[in-house]
Amino acid sequence: MCGIFGYLGSSSRLTGALRSMSEVLQHRGPDDEGFLVFRGGTAVPLSGDDTPSAVLEYRGTGSAPELHVSTNEKFDGQCWSIGHRRLSILDLSPAGHQPMAGDRGRLWIAFNGEVYNFVELRDELESSGARFATSTDTEVLLAAYERWGTTCLERLRGMWAVAIVDAASGELVLARDAYGIKPLYLCSGAGWMAFASEIKAFTVLDGWSAKARLDGIADYLLYEQSDHREESLFEGVRQLPPGCLMRLPLRGDPAQQAAYRPERWYGLAQAVASRRGADADIGSILGESVSLHLRADVPVGSCLSGGIDSSSIVALAAQRIRHFGSSRSLMTITASAEDSRIDETRYAALAADAAAASFNIISPSADRLLVDLESLIWHQDEPFVSSSIFVQWCVFRRARELGLTVMLDGQGADEAFGGYRGFVGAFLAEELRHGGVGMWIRRMREVRSGTALPFHRLLAYTVAYSSPRLRRLLGLMDGRSFAERAWLAPGFRSIAASRPDPRRAGDWSSVASMSMDMVERSNLPMLLRWEDRNSMAFSIEARVPFVDRMVIEAAIATHAGVKLAGGVQKQVLRAAMRGLVPDEILDRKDKLGFLGSDELWMARTHRPQFRALLQQAVDGLPGILSPSIVRDFDAVCEGRKRFDYRFWRAICLDRWRRRFSVTIPAP
C-alpha cells in the first residue's frame, strides 16, 4: 500500500509540484519516497527527504536515485513526471524502492496496492525466461506488463492503482483494479494536469481552487450517495473508474490530455454471465482469497465487528495461520458502542474465542469525535454520511498503536451475497415477475418467516423494487430524509427536486442486477473510499478478501433462491461458514457493523455541541440548508420526530467546506 502521483506542466513548476504532492501524501507511505523526471528525453530518478540512505546506496535494480528533488537542474517540461510514497509490506529491503525500472530502463512503475497472486505469476514468468532481482509484487507486475502489455491486468488478483511510464511507446498508462479498492484521481488547471491517490494532493498545486458541484451535494445530502460517478464532489476532479485504464501521451499539452477518456479492461456483467450455471464452492473460493490476502512480510491483523462477514474473515484467517505452522494468534480489534442497542462486542468476543484470536476492544466516544473531526474530514477528502466512519478510524488508529501494518476487513460481502434489506425487495420483485403471484406468495411467507417483517412492509418492498419511481413511497414509510425536502433551502430544493434519485440509474429489479450495481456504483465504492482513507491516515494497509474477483463473481452468479433460501439473507455464506463460525453469529438476522452512536451522541449526551455545529452549517450554507433543519433536530431531541442522518450530513458538509476552503455556487 502506497501513494502515487504525477504531474504534467512547465519545467519551472515541476520539482516543486512533486515535492509538495509527496509531502501531502506522506501518511500513505512513510517508509520511502521517490520521483521520476525526464531530462533531454532520458529518465532521471530523484530522491527526496524521506528516501532512506540504504536506497541511495543500493544498485540492484537500476532504480536508485542520484539527484535530490530539490536540485536546481532543469528537467523536461510538458512531460509526465511521477512520484511514489512507500509503505513497505513485501520485501522490506531497499530493493522495493519506487519508481522502479524494468526492461533496461524502458519501463518505470509507481504502484499502489498488492498483487496477491504475484508468487504464481512470478513462477509463470520465470518459466518463460524472466529474471527477478527483488521479492516484490511490483517487479512481477512490471515483468507481466513487459510480457503481456495491458492484458496483464486480467491475470491479477489484488487491489491496485498503477502508473507505468512506457518510454518506448511514449505513453503513460494509468490503471485501477476491477472494483476500485485503490483510488486514483485526475485534475487539471491552467497549464498543468496531475493524478494522485488522494484529492488533497491537488490542493498544493499552483492554480488550485476548490469549488463544489451542486449536483454532487444534492446526491450526498438527499440520497447519501458519493463515489458513484466519475466526477468527485470537487468540480474538475474526477476518478479513473474501477476496472478502467487510461493511455496518455508521455509528452503533450495538459489541456489536450485532460480530454482523454478511460477504456474498460474489466466488465462485471460479462464476468458474472460467464459463470452462470457453474457450481461454486463458496467456502473454498473465500478460503483461497483469505490465504492470498495473508501474504505479507509485516504483521497482519483483522477488524472484527461481530457480524457474519468479519467473523468469517477472522475464522478463515486464523485457520490459515495455524495451517501455515505459525504459533502466533491473529490479532483482532473490535469497537464497542455506547448505545447498547447497537453494541456487538458480545458477538465479537464469541468469534475471537472460536478462532483462538487475540481480542482487543476500543471505545470510541463523542468527545474524541469532536476533537478528531477536522482531521478525519481532511483525510477523507469528501464528506461522509455518518459517524460510523469515525468508529472505523478509531479501529485503525488502535491497529497502528498495536504495531500492525496490515488489517483484513469484511467489506463487500453484503453487496455480493445480498446482505442488505433492499435485496428482499429485489428478490420478491424478481419472483413475482418470473414466477407469478403464486410463487410470490410462497416467497413472501418464507421471507416473512426469515425476517419477521410484516406483510404490508414486504408488499411495499415488492412494489418499490418492481418500479424504481415508487421507491420514494417506501422512503416516506420509513421516514427517510430523501423522501422529504423541507429541510433544504428553497432554491436548492428545486435543484434537488430536478435531480433524479441516483439509485434509479441502476437496475435493482433482481438480486443479481442489484448486487452488480452496488458493487460497481451505488454502495461499495464509497465504502472502499472510507476504508482506504481511514486506514492510510495511520499508515495501515486495509485488505478486503470478499472484494476478490473470484469471490465477487461466484457470489453474484449464485441463484437468488440460493442466496436468500428460506427468506434468510446471505444464506449461501452462512452455509459455507457453518462449523467454522459460531452458530449464534451465523443465525443472526440483524445487521449492524461498526456503527457509531449517532442518535445517542447527537440527541442526548452531546446535544448542545452538535446543535451548535448544525447551526453553523445553516449559517455557512444558507443557499443549501433551511433553518427548519435545526427545528427538526430539536424535535428529534424532544422525541417528536424520528432520528435520521440528515443532521450529520449537513454538519459534515459544512466542516468539509471550511476545511478545504470550498466555494459553494449559488443555486
Number of C-alpha atoms within 10 A of each C-alpha: 28 31 31 34 29 25 29 27 25 16 14 12 15 24 24 16 20 28 19 15 28 27 17 15 25 22 22 28 24 19 18 24 29 31 29 27 25 16 13 9 12 13 20 18 26 24 25 19 14 17 21 15 12 12 22 17 12 16 13 12 19 14 25 25 24 12 15 17 22 14 10 8 10 14 21 21 20 20 24 25 28 28 28 33 31 28 25 24 22 18 16 17 14 22 22 24 30 29 30 26 24 19 11 9 17 16 22 25 26 30 30 28 25 27 23 20 18 24 16 11 19 22 12 13 17 14 10 10 7 14 13 13 10 18 17 23 23 25 24 25 22 22 23 23 18 16 14 11 11 15 12 15 22 12 13 20 21 26 24 25 28 26 29 22 28 21 16 9 11 14 17 23 18 22 27 29 27 27 27 26 27 27 28 27 22 22 20 24 18 11 14 22 23 26 26 27 25 25 24 18 23 28 15 17 21 14 13 13 18 18 18 18 16 20 14 20 22 25 21 22 27 21 18 21 23 26 23 21 17 14 19 21 24 21 15 17 19 20 22 23 28 26 21 21 24 19 18 19 19 19 19 15 15 23 14 10 18 17 9 12 13 16 14 15 18 18 14 19 16 10 17 20 12 12 16 15 10 10 10 17 14 19 19 12 17 26 22 16 26 26 17 19 24 21 18 17 13 16 15 24 27 30 26 34 28 27 23 31 25 24 31 31 26 30 24 22 26 25 19 18 16 13 9 10 8 11 8 11 17 23 23 25 24 26 26 24 20 17 14 11 9 17 21 21 20 11 20 28 22 18 29 26 14 16 22 16 21 16 18 19 16 15 12 21 17 21 12 11 17 12 10 14 16 15 12 21 22 18 21 22 21 22 25 26 22 20 22 18 21 25 25 23 24 24 28 29 19 18 26 16 11 14 13 20 26 26 25 24 23 24 20 27 24 23 28 28 29 30 24 15 14 16 27 27 25 28 31 30 26 22 23 19 15 11 14 12 12 11 14 20 15 12 23 25 15 17 24 18 14 16 17 13 12 12 13 9 15 20 14 17 24 24 20 23 26 22 14 17 13 14 19 16 16 17 15 13 11 12 15 19 20 18 17 13 18 15 19 24 20 16 15 22 21 13 13 23 12 11 13 12 19 18 19 13 12 17 19 27 22 21 30 27 16 24 31 23 21 23 23 24 24 25 21 27 26 20 17 22 21 22 25 24 27 27 28 26 22 21 27 28 26 26 27 24 26 28 29 22 20 18 26 26 23 23 30 28 25 23 15 24 16 15 25 24 17 18 23 24 25 26 22 23 22 22 13 16 23 15 10 16 23 21 13 11 20 22 13 13 14 10 13 13 21 24 21 26 23 21 19 17 19 21 20 14 13 16 17 12 14 21 18 13 19 24 17 16 26 23 15 17 18 16 18 26 26 22 17 14 21 19 12 19 24 16 15 18 18 12 11 11 13 15 21 16 16 23 25 22 22 26 22 25 22 21 21 21 22 14 14 17 12 15 14 17 11 11 14
